[in-house]
Each structure stands twice: as C-alpha cells, then as structure tokens.
Amino acid sequence: KVKFDYAMNNSEPVQIEIMNMLGSKIATLQAAGGFGTESFDFSNYASGTYLVRVTNKGQSFTEKIVVSH
C-alpha cells in the first residue's frame, strides 16, 4: 500500500485519480476535502511509475509514484 497526503484550500470533497504512464485510469477515489491522507494498494498492479492526481473545485496537483515489488 502507498499512502499519500493532500492539502486543499477548501473543504469540498476531492477526487483522486490513479493513472499509469500511458494515461489510463486504473482507479478513482473520493475523499473528504481540506487536509487528509489516503492509501492505495498497488499489489495487484505491475511494478512501474504511476501518477496520482488530486482535484477539487478548480485546484489540482499531480504526484509521481514509483512502485516496485
């Protein structure tokens, strides 16, 4: 499992998209707005680089995650 933190300027719910490097979404999560920590289990996915994009009410940031088993 990989944990990641986020901090938004408002308390609107956030959408978290996890994508492979080809741009295909492998998962979409919903979470509370404001500050938080979410986790995702990559054990069923191949080793490699993935992107995690967190979006809410016009704010967005993307982080790169490297998974190796």
HELIX and SHEET records of a PDB file:
SHEET    1   A 2 VAL A   2  ALA A   7  0                                        
SHEET    2   A 2 PHE A  35  PHE A  40 -1                                        
SHEET    1   B 4 LYS A  25  ALA A  31  0                                        
SHEET    2   B 4 VAL A  14  ASN A  20 -1                                        
SHEET    3   B 4 GLY A  48  ASN A  56 -1                                        
SHEET    4   B 4 GLN A  59  VAL A  67 -1                                        
END                                                                             
